[in-house]
Amino acid sequence: MPTWLTLAKGPAFLFVLAVFALGLLRLIVLTVWDILAAVHRAGNRRMPYRQILRQTLSWLLPVNHLHRARPAYSFASFGLHVSILLVGLFLRNHLDILQANIGFAWWSISKPILDVLTLIGIAGAAFLLLSRIYVMSSQRLSRTSDYLLLLLLLNILVSGYLAGRDWNPIPYDELMLFHVLNGMALLLVAPFSKIAHCVLFPFIRLGAEVAWHLTPRGGSEVIQTLHGPQGRKI
Amino acid sequence: MNNTLRTWIKDGLWAVAFAGLVAAVIRFASGLGAATGLTDATPWGVWIAFKLCFVALAGGGFTLAAVVYIFHIESLRPLLRRAILIATLGYSSFVVSLIFDLGLPWHMYRIVNWQDRSVMFEIAWCVILYLTVLILEFSPTVLEHPWLQHPILQKIAHWLHQLTLPLVITGIVLSTLHQSSLGSLFLIMRHRVNPLWYSPWLPSLFFTSAISAGMMALVVEGFIMERWFKRGMRFELLTLLGKWVPLPLGLYLILRLSDLFLRGVLPGALDGSWQSILFLAEIFIGGVLPLILLGIKKVRESRKGLLTSAVLILAGIVSQRMSLSMFTMYQAEGTHYFPSLSETAIALAIPAAAILVYLFFAENLALLGAEIPAPTDISTLDDPAAFAKQDTPGRAIFARRSGLAIFVVALALPLMFHPPANCNSQPTDPATLTKALEILPPSLLSSPASCNDRAATPVTPAKGWDVLTINGNNANYTVRFTHQDHQVFLTKELGSEEAACQTCHHLNKPGDQATACSACHTDYYQPQSIFDHTIHETTLGGNTSCTKCHSSVEHLPLTSVICQNCHTGMVPQAGQTAFNMFAPSYLDAMHGSCLACHIQEAQKQNKPELALCTTCHPNGQSQPNQTTANLPKP
């Protein structure tokens, strides 16, 4: 069996998968915990929960919120996200590996469609990387990890695309090993980097919406509520 | 000991406990066979050995209770709470460990059936009752906590206080009974116990050594807690324990050695085997030496001297329990026991969790001194900056422990979990493939049974824990076994459940580890798929190669081209239209490699009996005769 297949079906992959799944689960728990703690501390009884929920749900499909001022950026980012999600979760080969590791998988999308999506993803990732490098406002906001994560994504997309091509110039096994190693690295860093937004985004959104509705200086006022104006304990 | 070190030690204990949690899930999901190194021939392993140690170390509970309440040696009363907590945790560990060790722990309710000839029955009842007594004895300490000052709880605490003396007496009787009957367990397995550890007086040996171990466990715990909490040791009381422990320990040593001497086994201790060296070390370093050390007043009353003696005594008694039940136990011929990773993880996780519970109680209860540690002062909350930094209670702890848990669980999972066998997971060597095709009898070419066919047959998932994962040859290559389906089917076929059970569970022969699946499933060795898809895929260029063999979109064996399209050198035999992908069964392969030569030699040597079936299979045995199988190959 080639190394890449041993890695993908073996214990190392199970380790990565467990870190990925459990790490993200832990982040969700911590985020919700923090939101609840913030609400509790602020003591705002008139929090408009319905509005908050509606806003949070509307952000689940960000098509409505595409950035009008930077359409190219928006489309590149949107394309990259759709591409990664669909290709990552619905490619037959990926699902086979999942089946081999955890014993179940789901239906797949046919390959020609995913090939097109991969190309969109590559274009999107390349555009985002270039704009981070050359657009001054993006550059100022970027940390090293932002570049590295985009590069990692680009590695995965390009190597995955090449592996399926007849004209692929690189030896198949070596290319797949590269693809699998990069994929495992992505899963492994996901709970410890901004990649965590793949499951955290509704919760981050919820936190942001809640934060908008906290009363000003809610933190210190709650102490006054608890302890009275003179610091006397009630 | 500084805070960082404390946190590191706690993290370590949590990590061990988390690993044990993973192992626990695996043990219950896949069964004892797959999760442990235990077999039918070696059913007792590291769990039993640890269990004996837990109970021995818990001996301080009844010893101190007797000393304080019965003999009225009031000066030792400050140690009582700790002794009872250690005993409670020791016995809880025993019970938790037992839940893992019993094949079907949910059948535990069956101990209501009276069994007046079973030592196990007595132990089970004593342990359950004594653990209840210990919990009742310890509850008043818990109910002192400021959070538990509800009037009803205080009423309960008051009743428990009233009940102390009857509880203590019950506790002493129960633990005396079963500390000794743990020793009795080994009386009925004399043939497996090493003579140097065997003694008809094992019950008395267990009892006396449990008293010594319990007292010394208190001494060691005192030293550790002093390092940890900087209080609570009461050195003068521990010295008192050191002064009195030679009594039970000396009795234990005298009983043990005199029995061995009287029965004439003692010379075996000098035969130079590793068992004899272990025995001598156990007796002299773990028994006689600390006895002498404690006899010297100056040593006994020095911190180092007392601690050294206590550790030596504990080591000696732990060694006695573990050697008796594990290290020196005779194994049946051809069997071998080594604890599996998940088994070890569970064995270690239980004491780790017990230590964490101990620390939790020591931090929150008036266990070591009289005072209860003060809760965090909330007056600092008035400062808004300090408030903003303040985490919700437990948040930081949860973040730290869950972060640790993720890595431990993720590491433990692939190490301990062996997924069930997959049909395509074993690649076939191409050389074997070609060879197999050569010797394949034509009759088998139409055989439908193959790995692929079996994979296509859906297996109905059984409810609950009825599917066991059997690690058949202990080769970390497991199969799923639907126990309930087998049970139901066999009961229907044979008419009674008893007969159904016996079909599989009473077939073991000496040296057998378990009844093989092939005993009933005679198709176990039917032809196997020898076509290696992976090798073909890789050589033909990975994902792009599918269409090189498969004509349609459906990538099935049916839509693939025949082998000769590429392997032009492969020519079918006369009357054969195509190759198939099956290797012969084990049986056919064996016959294939023996029969031809047998027939040839029968003619050549004019010995027709060489070609008869009964020559290799006398009395209609399905397996060839061992003596002929050992003959040199022609």
HADDOCK unambig.tbl for C-alpha pairs under 7 A between the chains (distance, minus, plus):
assign (segid A and resid 11 and name CA) (segid B and resid 414 and name CA) 4.72 0.50 0.50
assign (segid A and resid 14 and name CA) (segid B and resid 414 and name CA) 5.91 0.50 0.50
assign (segid A and resid 15 and name CA) (segid B and resid 410 and name CA) 4.76 0.50 0.50
assign (segid A and resid 15 and name CA) (segid B and resid 411 and name CA) 5.74 0.50 0.50
assign (segid A and resid 15 and name CA) (segid B and resid 414 and name CA) 6.19 0.50 0.50
assign (segid A and resid 18 and name CA) (segid B and resid 410 and name CA) 4.88 0.50 0.50
assign (segid A and resid 19 and name CA) (segid B and resid 406 and name CA) 5.95 0.50 0.50
assign (segid A and resid 19 and name CA) (segid B and resid 407 and name CA) 6.44 0.50 0.50
assign (segid A and resid 19 and name CA) (segid B and resid 410 and name CA) 5.58 0.50 0.50
assign (segid A and resid 22 and name CA) (segid B and resid 406 and name CA) 5.91 0.50 0.50
assign (segid A and resid 23 and name CA) (segid B and resid 406 and name CA) 6.26 0.50 0.50
assign (segid A and resid 26 and name CA) (segid B and resid 402 and name CA) 6.82 0.50 0.50
assign (segid A and resid 37 and name CA) (segid B and resid 392 and name CA) 6.50 0.50 0.50
assign (segid A and resid 164 and name CA) (segid B and resid 543 and name CA) 5.56 0.50 0.50
assign (segid A and resid 164 and name CA) (segid B and resid 544 and name CA) 5.73 0.50 0.50
assign (segid A and resid 165 and name CA) (segid B and resid 544 and name CA) 6.49 0.50 0.50
assign (segid A and resid 166 and name CA) (segid B and resid 544 and name CA) 6.23 0.50 0.50
assign (segid A and resid 172 and name CA) (segid B and resid 541 and name CA) 6.41 0.50 0.50
assign (segid A and resid 172 and name CA) (segid B and resid 542 and name CA) 6.45 0.50 0.50
assign (segid A and resid 220 and name CA) (segid B and resid 384 and name CA) 5.44 0.50 0.50
assign (segid A and resid 223 and name CA) (segid B and resid 382 and name CA) 6.59 0.50 0.50
assign (segid A and resid 231 and name CA) (segid B and resid 382 and name CA) 6.93 0.50 0.50
